Amino acid sequence: MDFLMSGLAACGACLFTNPLEVVKTRMQLQGELQAPGSYQRHYRNVFHAFITIGKVDGLAALQKGLAPALLYQFLMNGIRLGTYGLIEAGGYLRTAEGGLSPARSAAAGALAGVMGAYLGSPIYMVKTHLQAQAASEIAVGHQYKHQGMFQALTEIGQKHGLVGLWRGALGSVPRVTVGSSTQLCTFSSTKDLMTKWEIFPPQSWKVALAAAMVSGIAVVLAMTPFDVASTRLYNQPTDAQGKGLMYRGILDALLQTARTEGIFGMYKGPRYL
């Protein structure tokens, strides 16, 4: 039941956040491996990106990749949050004194995140391809010509097999490991501390809200560089064998981005929670 409820809750949120994912994907691909100021910026900021996509691609384009996004959220978060919840309910995150162990919490969050991200990797790759597809005048990054999720999965599977479907999966693992462990660890630790210090009344919704805000800030700072690299790994063009033509892996993507675009290049895209 934990897996099902976690997955359904994530899908509900996805309906509202998917337009931000479209904007994020395009902003992260904009100016890929180009020095700042040397390329045309189709998307100057988050709000300009929304307006531009709506005008040129149409309002429906803001929900591109919705089907794989929903499926990915159900799989990844159902497994991630459900697994973490089971570990927490089993008491494995507590020390002998009964306090929450940040190390155990981070490890459990990372493990749960890796499981969900790896299993859902083919879906996330197709989501990235679909969200990057745009009219030529505002296109950024490599442009795949998929007609939909099932067509994309079938085509990639037929051309490159299972290896092609899981291309970039190893790059997504550090992204979700860092994000998941940071999120779940900081949320649990902050909530535990606020309860202990009695900042808010016991069982108050303010405790969870404050913990979520602290957790969100930590996740953005820790995860965004890996998110940018992961998006680019998934979207890069491939050769006949399905091997990426731009990056050899997550470390290569991070290094190339930092060298060419600087530190701000690693934080491209809307830093939303």
Backbone as CSV, one residue per row, in Angstrom:
resi,resn,N_x,N_y,N_z,CA_x,CA_y,CA_z,C_x,C_y,C_z
1,MET,0.820,-1.208,0.000,0.000,0.000,0.000,0.861,1.268,0.000
2,ASP,1.999,1.228,0.733,2.897,2.388,0.753,3.398,2.710,-0.646
3,PHE,3.746,1.663,-1.413,4.242,1.863,-2.765,3.161,2.515,-3.635
4,LEU,1.929,2.001,-3.547,0.824,2.500,-4.365,0.493,3.943,-4.035
5,MET,0.349,4.263,-2.764,-0.011,5.616,-2.352,1.088,6.616,-2.681
6,SER,2.347,6.200,-2.507,3.468,7.084,-2.837,3.485,7.390,-4.326
7,GLY,3.262,6.364,-5.142,3.253,6.539,-6.596,2.116,7.421,-7.059
8,LEU,0.919,7.216,-6.512,-0.249,8.014,-6.898,-0.091,9.473,-6.476
9,ALA,0.466,9.689,-5.308,0.689,11.062,-4.833,1.676,11.786,-5.751
10,ALA,2.720,11.091,-6.172,3.713,11.685,-7.073,3.094,12.015,-8.426
11,CYS,2.204,11.155,-8.909,1.523,11.399,-10.185,0.637,12.632,-10.100
12,GLY,-0.052,12.796,-8.972,-0.890,13.972,-8.789,-0.078,15.258,-8.861
13,ALA,1.065,15.250,-8.224,1.942,16.427,-8.254,2.502,16.660,-9.652
14,CYS,2.755,15.572,-10.372,3.359,15.658,-11.704,2.485,16.425,-12.689
15,LEU,1.178,16.330,-12.544,0.264,17.043,-13.435,0.520,18.546,-13.393
16,PHE,0.939,19.050,-12.231,1.182,20.484,-12.070,2.638,20.862,-12.346
17,THR,3.572,19.946,-12.086,4.996,20.276,-12.232,5.554,19.944,-13.610
18,ASN,4.823,19.183,-14.431,5.367,18.792,-15.732,5.707,19.989,-16.628
19,PRO,4.890,21.059,-16.665,5.300,22.225,-17.456,6.652,22.781,-17.015
20,LEU,6.924,22.754,-15.711,8.227,23.191,-15.213,9.335,22.256,-15.676
21,GLU,9.017,20.971,-15.783,9.995,20.004,-16.285,10.339,20.288,-17.739
22,VAL,9.334,20.667,-18.543,9.568,21.018,-19.947,10.509,22.213,-20.028
23,VAL,10.197,23.239,-19.239,11.034,24.443,-19.215,12.436,24.114,-18.723
24,LYS,12.520,23.330,-17.664,13.818,22.956,-17.098,14.675,22.217,-18.122
25,THR,14.087,21.252,-18.802,14.827,20.458,-19.783,15.402,21.340,-20.879
26,ARG,14.604,22.254,-21.383,15.077,23.113,-22.480,16.121,24.118,-22.011
27,MET,15.957,24.647,-20.807,16.947,25.586,-20.302,18.273,24.887,-20.001
28,GLN,18.210,23.628,-19.592,19.439,22.886,-19.322,20.178,22.508,-20.607
29,LEU,19.438,22.379,-21.706,20.064,22.038,-22.986,20.494,23.278,-23.767
30,GLN,19.973,24.426,-23.395,20.305,25.662,-24.093,21.780,26.016,-23.897
31,GLY,22.475,26.291,-25.007,23.885,26.648,-24.923,24.768,25.503,-24.491
32,GLU,24.361,24.283,-24.811,25.108,23.101,-24.386,26.536,23.123,-24.930
33,LEU,27.500,23.083,-24.017,28.932,23.105,-24.325,29.334,24.308,-25.179
34,GLN,28.679,25.435,-24.937,29.032,26.693,-25.588,29.330,27.735,-24.516
35,ALA,30.326,28.556,-24.767,30.710,29.578,-23.789,29.571,30.577,-23.605
36,PRO,29.382,31.084,-22.400,28.334,32.081,-22.151,28.476,33.279,-23.089
37,GLY,27.347,33.717,-23.673,27.355,34.861,-24.574,27.650,34.535,-26.024
38,SER,27.959,33.261,-26.314,28.318,32.889,-27.687,27.159,32.254,-28.454
39,TYR,25.981,32.199,-27.854,24.841,31.559,-28.513,23.571,32.375,-28.280
40,GLN,22.579,32.140,-29.122,21.305,32.826,-28.970,20.499,32.193,-27.846
41,ARG,20.027,33.014,-26.935,19.237,32.516,-25.806,17.755,32.602,-26.159
42,HIS,17.188,31.463,-26.493,15.757,31.419,-26.786,14.934,31.590,-25.515
43,TYR,15.515,31.132,-24.391,14.802,31.175,-23.114,15.640,31.983,-22.124
44,ARG,15.223,33.228,-21.867,16.028,34.110,-21.019,15.862,33.799,-19.532
45,ASN,14.685,33.356,-19.165,14.408,32.968,-17.786,13.178,32.068,-17.786
46,VAL,12.752,31.650,-16.613,11.633,30.707,-16.513,10.367,31.275,-17.135
47,PHE,10.032,32.517,-16.792,8.782,33.105,-17.277,8.838,33.330,-18.793
48,HIS,9.982,33.779,-19.275,10.139,33.970,-20.720,10.044,32.637,-21.446
49,ALA,10.563,31.577,-20.832,10.492,30.248,-21.445,9.042,29.786,-21.564
50,PHE,8.251,29.989,-20.516,6.831,29.630,-20.568,6.129,30.344,-21.717
51,ILE,6.354,31.658,-21.824,5.700,32.465,-22.855,6.160,32.038,-24.252
52,THR,7.463,31.828,-24.411,8.012,31.455,-25.714,7.487,30.112,-26.180
53,ILE,7.504,29.134,-25.305,7.012,27.801,-25.660,5.523,27.859,-25.995
54,GLY,4.757,28.595,-25.198,3.324,28.725,-25.453,3.026,29.380,-26.789
55,LYS,3.806,30.420,-27.146,3.587,31.136,-28.406,4.006,30.320,-29.620
56,VAL,5.184,29.729,-29.562,5.754,29.063,-30.737,5.268,27.620,-30.877
57,ASP,5.337,26.856,-29.809,4.949,25.441,-29.864,3.477,25.208,-29.513
58,GLY,2.835,26.207,-28.909,1.455,26.040,-28.479,1.380,25.672,-27.008
59,LEU,0.268,25.989,-26.387,0.120,25.737,-24.951,0.223,24.257,-24.601
60,ALA,-0.226,23.391,-25.519,-0.164,21.948,-25.254,1.265,21.462,-25.092
61,ALA,2.219,22.201,-25.685,3.627,21.798,-25.603,4.159,21.875,-24.181
62,LEU,3.507,22.661,-23.336,3.933,22.765,-21.942,3.658,21.483,-21.160
63,GLN,2.881,20.591,-21.772,2.644,19.285,-21.150,3.262,18.161,-21.981
64,LYS,4.280,18.481,-22.758,4.976,17.444,-23.521,5.608,16.429,-22.578
65,GLY,5.576,15.177,-23.001,6.173,14.129,-22.189,5.383,13.786,-20.950
66,LEU,4.099,14.160,-20.911,3.307,13.930,-19.703,3.114,12.439,-19.417
67,ALA,2.853,11.656,-20.455,2.620,10.216,-20.244,3.832,9.525,-19.616
68,PRO,5.045,9.670,-20.193,6.202,9.052,-19.535,6.516,9.691,-18.187
69,ALA,6.218,10.974,-18.029,6.468,11.642,-16.744,5.607,11.019,-15.649
70,LEU,4.335,10.772,-15.953,3.435,10.160,-14.978,3.874,8.738,-14.638
71,LEU,4.225,7.982,-15.674,4.657,6.601,-15.451,5.948,6.559,-14.643
72,TYR,6.877,7.465,-14.966,8.149,7.511,-14.238,7.931,7.879,-12.776
73,GLN,7.089,8.881,-12.538,6.827,9.290,-11.158,6.194,8.161,-10.361
74,PHE,5.290,7.427,-10.991,4.644,6.322,-10.291,5.660,5.240,-9.928
75,LEU,6.507,4.892,-10.914,7.503,3.847,-10.683,8.580,4.303,-9.696
76,MET,9.204,5.431,-10.014,10.349,5.886,-9.227,9.966,6.255,-7.795
77,ASN,8.934,7.091,-7.661,8.569,7.532,-6.316,7.808,6.468,-5.548
78,GLY,7.066,5.631,-6.260,6.408,4.526,-5.580,7.430,3.616,-4.919
79,ILE,8.484,3.294,-5.670,9.554,2.444,-5.140,10.382,3.193,-4.097
80,ARG,10.747,4.441,-4.408,11.634,5.220,-3.538,10.981,5.518,-2.186
81,LEU,9.822,6.151,-2.216,9.172,6.536,-0.963,8.595,5.325,-0.231
82,GLY,8.092,4.361,-0.999,7.559,3.162,-0.369,8.632,2.374,0.351
83,THR,9.793,2.220,-0.304,10.906,1.488,0.311,11.425,2.215,1.547
84,TYR,11.585,3.535,1.422,12.080,4.317,2.565,11.094,4.238,3.727
85,GLY,9.804,4.290,3.407,8.796,4.201,4.459,8.834,2.872,5.193
86,LEU,9.063,1.791,4.439,9.154,0.474,5.059,10.384,0.378,5.968
87,ILE,11.494,0.950,5.492,12.725,0.936,6.298,12.531,1.743,7.573
88,GLU,11.876,2.901,7.442,11.639,3.753,8.610,10.681,3.076,9.584
89,ALA,9.618,2.470,9.049,8.641,1.796,9.909,9.260,0.614,10.645
90,GLY,10.291,0.005,10.038,10.959,-1.129,10.673,11.923,-0.729,11.769
91,GLY,12.115,0.580,11.946,12.981,1.070,13.014,14.463,1.023,12.688
92,TYR,14.799,0.815,11.408,16.215,0.688,11.046,16.950,2.022,11.001
93,LEU,16.216,3.126,11.056,16.849,4.439,10.976,17.158,5.035,12.348
94,ARG,16.773,4.320,13.399,16.950,4.833,14.755,18.194,4.259,15.413
95,THR,18.801,5.061,16.254,19.958,4.603,17.027,19.464,3.816,18.236
96,ALA,20.400,3.274,18.996,20.036,2.516,20.196,19.322,3.396,21.211
97,GLU,19.610,4.721,21.177,18.975,5.643,22.122,17.598,6.098,21.640
98,GLY,17.223,5.706,20.429,15.914,6.075,19.898,15.916,7.292,18.993
99,GLY,17.074,7.948,18.848,17.161,9.115,17.979,17.344,8.725,16.515
100,LEU,17.047,9.666,15.627,17.208,9.406,14.200,18.674,9.492,13.815
101,SER,19.162,8.498,13.068,20.541,8.495,12.603,20.618,9.123,11.212
102,PRO,21.250,10.302,11.075,21.359,10.944,9.758,22.074,10.052,8.732
103,ALA,23.097,9.324,9.168,23.836,8.456,8.250,22.951,7.338,7.717
104,ARG,22.209,6.703,8.599,21.310,5.627,8.168,20.199,6.170,7.282
105,SER,19.697,7.341,7.630,18.633,7.959,6.848,19.116,8.289,5.438
106,ALA,20.330,8.844,5.342,20.899,9.177,4.033,21.141,7.916,3.210
107,ALA,21.668,6.867,3.863,21.935,5.610,3.157,20.646,4.966,2.662
108,ALA,19.613,4.983,3.494,18.327,4.409,3.103,17.705,5.198,1.962
109,GLY,17.814,6.521,2.033,17.285,7.362,0.959,18.009,7.132,-0.349
110,ALA,19.328,6.990,-0.271,20.121,6.743,-1.478,19.781,5.390,-2.096
111,LEU,19.674,4.364,-1.262,19.350,3.024,-1.746,17.976,2.994,-2.407
112,ALA,16.996,3.599,-1.755,15.646,3.635,-2.305,15.620,4.419,-3.614
113,GLY,16.366,5.517,-3.674,16.414,6.327,-4.881,17.049,5.608,-6.053
114,VAL,18.140,4.901,-5.790,18.837,4.159,-6.850,17.924,3.094,-7.458
115,MET,17.209,2.376,-6.615,16.311,1.332,-7.099,15.250,1.917,-8.039
116,GLY,14.627,3.001,-7.600,13.574,3.613,-8.403,14.091,4.218,-9.689
117,ALA,15.229,4.911,-9.605,15.775,5.595,-10.778,16.244,4.612,-11.841
118,TYR,16.883,3.537,-11.429,17.413,2.588,-12.405,16.285,1.864,-13.141
119,LEU,15.275,1.448,-12.402,14.161,0.741,-13.033,13.364,1.658,-13.958
120,GLY,13.281,2.921,-13.620,12.508,3.850,-14.444,13.322,4.600,-15.473
121,SER,14.599,4.279,-15.619,15.489,5.036,-16.502,15.022,5.120,-17.960
122,PRO,14.579,4.021,-18.596,14.127,4.134,-19.995,12.975,5.118,-20.159
123,ILE,12.079,5.150,-19.185,10.941,6.064,-19.244,11.420,7.514,-19.121
124,TYR,12.384,7.746,-18.228,12.898,9.108,-18.042,13.637,9.582,-19.291
125,MET,14.355,8.696,-19.954,15.072,9.062,-21.168,14.103,9.520,-22.250
126,VAL,13.028,8.758,-22.443,12.032,9.116,-23.452,11.338,10.421,-23.075
127,LYS,11.067,10.609,-21.800,10.476,11.867,-21.328,11.360,13.054,-21.703
128,THR,12.654,12.910,-21.499,13.604,13.976,-21.838,13.586,14.267,-23.331
129,HIS,13.592,13.218,-24.157,13.559,13.396,-25.610,12.308,14.161,-26.035
130,LEU,11.168,13.749,-25.513,9.899,14.371,-25.908,9.814,15.819,-25.452
131,GLN,10.291,16.108,-24.255,10.208,17.473,-23.738,11.178,18.410,-24.442
132,ALA,12.252,17.864,-25.008,13.223,18.687,-25.727,12.766,19.012,-27.148
133,GLN,11.850,18.204,-27.690,11.386,18.418,-29.064,10.657,19.756,-29.176
134,ALA,11.087,20.569,-30.162,10.510,21.903,-30.301,10.568,22.346,-31.758
135,ALA,9.841,23.406,-32.053,9.921,24.017,-33.380,11.356,24.483,-33.616
136,SER,11.779,24.454,-34.868,13.182,24.726,-35.197,13.666,26.077,-34.693
137,GLU,12.788,27.084,-34.646,13.237,28.426,-34.243,13.545,28.544,-32.761
138,ILE,13.083,27.604,-31.953,13.398,27.660,-30.512,13.987,26.336,-30.023
139,ALA,14.446,25.497,-30.953,14.987,24.190,-30.580,16.347,24.332,-29.914
140,VAL,16.585,23.516,-28.893,17.880,23.460,-28.220,18.253,21.986,-28.036
141,GLY,19.535,21.701,-28.045,19.972,20.323,-27.871,19.634,19.465,-29.074
142,HIS,19.988,18.198,-28.997,19.685,17.265,-30.087,18.175,17.053,-30.169
143,GLN,17.649,17.004,-31.390,16.214,16.860,-31.595,15.866,15.456,-32.101
144,TYR,15.257,14.671,-31.211,14.714,13.378,-31.630,13.329,13.619,-32.230
145,LYS,12.865,12.689,-33.039,11.580,12.858,-33.734,10.578,11.793,-33.304
146,HIS,10.448,11.587,-32.021,9.521,10.578,-31.521,8.068,11.046,-31.686
147,GLN,7.193,10.091,-31.903,5.767,10.385,-32.021,5.020,10.163,-30.707
148,GLY,5.655,9.505,-29.771,5.018,9.234,-28.496,5.870,8.280,-27.681
149,MET,5.440,7.997,-26.463,6.235,7.180,-25.550,6.436,5.758,-26.063
150,PHE,5.356,5.095,-26.448,5.469,3.691,-26.853,6.255,3.553,-28.156
151,GLN,6.044,4.467,-29.076,6.798,4.444,-30.335,8.281,4.640,-30.063
152,ALA,8.601,5.552,-29.155,9.998,5.831,-28.828,10.658,4.622,-28.176
153,LEU,9.989,4.024,-27.206,10.540,2.850,-26.525,10.742,1.692,-27.502
154,THR,9.771,1.500,-28.393,9.864,0.419,-29.383,11.015,0.656,-30.347
155,GLU,11.133,1.875,-30.832,12.193,2.200,-31.795,13.582,2.052,-31.187
156,ILE,13.754,2.580,-29.984,15.053,2.478,-29.316,15.378,1.027,-29.016
157,GLY,14.394,0.276,-28.545,14.609,-1.142,-28.257,14.971,-1.944,-29.482
158,GLN,14.323,-1.676,-30.606,14.607,-2.393,-31.850,15.985,-2.050,-32.401
159,LYS,16.380,-0.787,-32.262,17.676,-0.351,-32.808,18.850,-0.750,-31.935
160,HIS,18.693,-0.578,-30.625,19.840,-0.726,-29.731,19.638,-1.736,-28.604
161,GLY,18.486,-2.377,-28.544,18.255,-3.401,-27.530,18.123,-2.835,-26.130
162,LEU,18.258,-3.721,-25.136,18.123,-3.307,-23.740,19.197,-2.304,-23.329
163,VAL,20.387,-2.460,-23.919,21.478,-1.521,-23.601,21.079,-0.107,-23.995
164,GLY,20.424,0.026,-25.157,19.989,1.336,-25.609,18.896,1.917,-24.733
165,LEU,18.003,1.053,-24.264,16.915,1.527,-23.409,17.430,2.028,-22.062
166,TRP,18.501,1.418,-21.586,19.059,1.839,-20.298,20.271,2.747,-20.467
167,ARG,20.430,3.329,-21.666,21.522,4.280,-21.886,21.318,5.493,-20.989
168,GLY,22.352,5.885,-20.299,22.271,7.027,-19.395,21.794,6.679,-18.002
169,ALA,21.452,5.395,-17.785,20.941,4.999,-16.471,21.979,5.214,-15.381
170,LEU,23.232,4.885,-15.687,24.286,5.064,-14.690,24.504,6.537,-14.372
171,GLY,24.177,7.395,-15.334,24.283,8.827,-15.089,23.168,9.342,-14.197
172,SER,22.010,8.686,-14.267,20.886,9.121,-13.442,21.013,8.643,-12.003
173,VAL,21.795,7.582,-11.803,21.940,7.026,-10.451,22.561,8.041,-9.482
174,PRO,23.688,8.700,-9.834,24.233,9.716,-8.907,23.254,10.853,-8.670
175,ARG,22.523,11.240,-9.721,21.547,12.327,-9.604,20.490,12.005,-8.550
176,VAL,19.899,10.836,-8.678,18.825,10.475,-7.752,19.387,10.074,-6.388
177,THR,20.579,9.479,-6.372,21.200,9.120,-5.097,21.434,10.361,-4.255
178,VAL,22.033,11.383,-4.872,22.297,12.638,-4.157,20.987,13.311,-3.758
179,GLY,20.055,13.404,-4.724,18.800,14.081,-4.449,17.961,13.369,-3.402
180,SER,17.840,12.049,-3.547,16.990,11.281,-2.642,17.562,11.248,-1.228
181,SER,18.860,10.980,-1.118,19.466,10.907,0.214,19.424,12.268,0.899
182,THR,19.678,13.337,0.139,19.632,14.686,0.704,18.221,15.044,1.155
183,GLN,17.252,14.765,0.289,15.869,15.106,0.604,15.349,14.366,1.828
184,LEU,15.459,13.049,1.793,14.882,12.251,2.873,15.636,12.427,4.184
185,CYS,16.957,12.586,4.089,17.758,12.767,5.300,17.479,14.123,5.951
186,THR,17.524,15.194,5.153,17.308,16.529,5.719,15.870,16.708,6.192
187,PHE,14.910,16.111,5.473,13.517,16.219,5.900,13.314,15.536,7.253
188,SER,13.787,14.304,7.358,13.610,13.558,8.607,14.365,14.208,9.758
189,SER,15.610,14.641,9.489,16.433,15.244,10.543,15.845,16.568,11.019
190,THR,15.420,17.407,10.054,14.838,18.706,10.408,13.542,18.523,11.194
191,LYS,12.714,17.604,10.750,11.452,17.328,11.444,11.711,16.825,12.869
192,ASP,12.714,15.958,12.989,13.068,15.411,14.302,13.565,16.510,15.233
193,LEU,14.421,17.400,14.709,14.963,18.489,15.523,13.873,19.473,15.960
194,MET,12.978,19.813,15.034,11.912,20.767,15.363,10.959,20.196,16.413
195,THR,10.729,18.920,16.313,9.874,18.270,17.312,10.562,18.268,18.671
196,LYS,11.869,17.980,18.650,12.642,17.931,19.897,12.746,19.314,20.537
197,TRP,12.939,20.349,19.717,13.083,21.714,20.243,11.742,22.389,20.516
198,GLU,10.650,21.720,20.127,9.289,22.232,20.353,9.096,23.623,19.752
199,ILE,9.592,23.798,18.533,9.423,25.077,17.837,7.955,25.298,17.483
200,PHE,7.277,24.223,17.075,5.856,24.279,16.765,5.117,23.301,17.675
201,PRO,3.795,23.443,17.793,3.025,22.505,18.617,3.172,21.075,18.093
202,PRO,3.105,20.084,18.966,3.225,18.681,18.539,2.188,18.339,17.471
203,GLN,2.590,17.565,16.477,1.732,17.109,15.390,1.235,18.250,14.494
204,SER,1.823,19.436,14.591,1.395,20.563,13.761,1.868,20.376,12.323
205,TRP,1.028,20.805,11.370,1.403,20.725,9.956,2.588,21.640,9.643
206,LYS,2.835,22.614,10.507,3.945,23.543,10.288,5.299,22.838,10.378
207,VAL,5.367,21.772,11.167,6.620,21.023,11.296,7.002,20.406,9.959
208,ALA,6.046,19.731,9.343,6.302,19.094,8.048,6.596,20.134,6.979
209,LEU,5.874,21.263,7.000,6.089,22.314,6.008,7.489,22.903,6.118
210,ALA,7.899,23.242,7.331,9.229,23.815,7.541,10.317,22.822,7.158
211,ALA,10.127,21.556,7.523,11.110,20.525,7.172,11.203,20.351,5.667
212,ALA,10.065,20.430,4.980,10.053,20.295,3.523,10.777,21.460,2.850
213,MET,10.638,22.664,3.405,11.306,23.843,2.846,12.825,23.731,2.991
214,VAL,13.266,23.333,4.164,14.705,23.142,4.387,15.239,22.044,3.460
215,SER,14.494,20.964,3.376,14.891,19.845,2.531,14.964,20.251,1.065
216,GLY,13.988,21.047,0.622,13.961,21.476,-0.777,15.173,22.307,-1.156
217,ILE,15.572,23.223,-0.288,16.751,24.056,-0.543,18.007,23.191,-0.637
218,ALA,18.129,22.240,0.270,19.296,21.354,0.268,19.354,20.520,-1.008
219,VAL,18.197,20.031,-1.445,18.144,19.202,-2.656,18.571,19.997,-3.883
220,VAL,18.067,21.227,-4.020,18.401,22.054,-5.177,19.909,22.285,-5.265
221,LEU,20.514,22.637,-4.143,21.951,22.916,-4.127,22.784,21.671,-4.462
222,ALA,22.351,20.536,-3.948,23.143,19.311,-4.122,22.888,18.618,-5.451
223,MET,21.661,18.698,-5.953,21.256,17.840,-7.056,21.344,18.475,-8.446
224,THR,21.198,19.799,-8.539,21.085,20.439,-9.854,22.231,20.135,-10.810
225,PRO,23.509,20.187,-10.402,24.572,19.841,-11.361,24.427,18.437,-11.937
226,PHE,24.031,17.489,-11.106,23.830,16.125,-11.582,22.597,16.038,-12.490
227,ASP,21.603,16.870,-12.217,20.393,16.893,-13.037,20.704,17.421,-14.430
228,VAL,21.491,18.493,-14.516,21.896,19.044,-15.806,22.678,18.003,-16.604
229,ALA,23.643,17.365,-15.972,24.456,16.356,-16.639,23.610,15.174,-17.089
230,SER,22.669,14.751,-16.259,21.816,13.623,-16.596,20.929,13.934,-17.794
231,THR,20.358,15.131,-17.832,19.523,15.543,-18.957,20.319,15.497,-20.255
232,ARG,21.546,15.969,-20.214,22.377,16.008,-21.413,22.837,14.612,-21.841
233,LEU,23.102,13.750,-20.870,23.465,12.368,-21.200,22.325,11.659,-21.921
234,TYR,21.115,11.826,-21.426,19.950,11.183,-22.035,19.663,11.721,-23.430
235,ASN,19.867,13.029,-23.609,19.434,13.659,-24.860,20.506,13.693,-25.944
236,GLN,21.737,13.318,-25.629,22.802,13.415,-26.627,22.539,12.477,-27.815
237,PRO,23.023,12.849,-29.003,22.881,11.966,-30.165,23.745,10.719,-29.989
238,THR,23.407,9.658,-30.700,24.135,8.392,-30.579,24.583,7.892,-31.945
239,ASP,25.551,6.993,-31.925,25.989,6.363,-33.174,25.115,5.142,-33.460
240,ALA,25.497,4.377,-34.472,24.689,3.220,-34.886,24.596,2.160,-33.798
241,GLN,25.566,2.135,-32.895,25.569,1.155,-31.804,24.867,1.675,-30.549
242,GLY,24.353,2.903,-30.625,23.660,3.471,-29.479,24.573,4.139,-28.469
243,LYS,25.836,4.353,-28.835,26.793,4.993,-27.939,26.713,6.505,-28.074
244,GLY,26.739,7.215,-26.944,26.667,8.667,-26.961,27.832,9.299,-27.683
245,LEU,27.550,10.359,-28.446,28.589,11.010,-29.245,29.203,12.230,-28.566
246,MET,28.631,12.682,-27.459,29.120,13.898,-26.811,29.779,13.646,-25.461
247,TYR,29.236,12.695,-24.705,29.739,12.443,-23.354,29.989,10.956,-23.145
248,ARG,31.044,10.656,-22.398,31.354,9.256,-22.091,30.630,8.773,-20.839
249,GLY,30.214,9.718,-20.011,29.541,9.340,-18.775,29.242,10.572,-17.948
250,ILE,28.729,10.368,-16.740,28.300,11.471,-15.894,29.461,12.385,-15.503
251,LEU,30.619,11.815,-15.188,31.772,12.631,-14.802,32.260,13.473,-15.973
252,ASP,32.295,12.876,-17.165,32.712,13.601,-18.364,31.750,14.742,-18.659
253,ALA,30.448,14.502,-18.488,29.453,15.546,-18.724,29.630,16.697,-17.741
254,LEU,29.874,16.386,-16.477,30.080,17.425,-15.468,31.331,18.248,-15.769
255,LEU,32.417,17.562,-16.123,33.681,18.255,-16.390,33.596,19.131,-17.639
256,GLN,33.004,18.599,-18.704,32.878,19.385,-19.936,31.993,20.611,-19.717
257,THR,30.908,20.427,-18.988,30.006,21.549,-18.715,30.704,22.622,-17.887
258,ALA,31.416,22.209,-16.848,32.110,23.163,-15.984,33.203,23.915,-16.746
259,ARG,33.960,23.185,-17.573,35.052,23.821,-18.328,34.531,24.815,-19.357
260,THR,33.448,24.466,-20.044,32.952,25.294,-21.141,32.003,26.384,-20.681
261,GLU,31.116,26.071,-19.758,30.054,27.002,-19.377,30.230,27.617,-17.994
262,GLY,31.216,27.119,-17.251,31.448,27.655,-15.925,30.494,27.078,-14.887
263,ILE,30.613,27.541,-13.664,29.825,27.014,-12.560,28.334,27.243,-12.771
264,PHE,27.979,28.378,-13.396,26.557,28.660,-13.604,25.954,27.737,-14.652
265,GLY,26.794,27.202,-15.513,26.297,26.241,-16.492,25.802,24.968,-15.834
266,MET,26.357,24.669,-14.666,25.950,23.465,-13.933,24.674,23.687,-13.140
267,TYR,24.218,24.934,-13.100,22.980,25.250,-12.389,21.945,25.852,-13.336
268,LYS,21.981,25.432,-14.586,20.993,25.920,-15.561,19.629,25.331,-15.261
269,GLY,18.615,26.080,-15.647,17.256,25.609,-15.433,16.650,26.228,-14.210
270,PRO,15.324,26.205,-14.112,14.648,26.785,-12.937,14.939,25.987,-11.693
271,ARG,15.412,26.634,-10.653,15.699,25.943,-9.396,14.433,25.896,-8.554
272,TYR,13.463,25.103,-9.025,12.206,24.991,-8.302,12.267,23.792,-7.375
273,LEU,11.333,23.718,-6.425,11.284,22.614,-5.463,10.240,21.607,-5.899
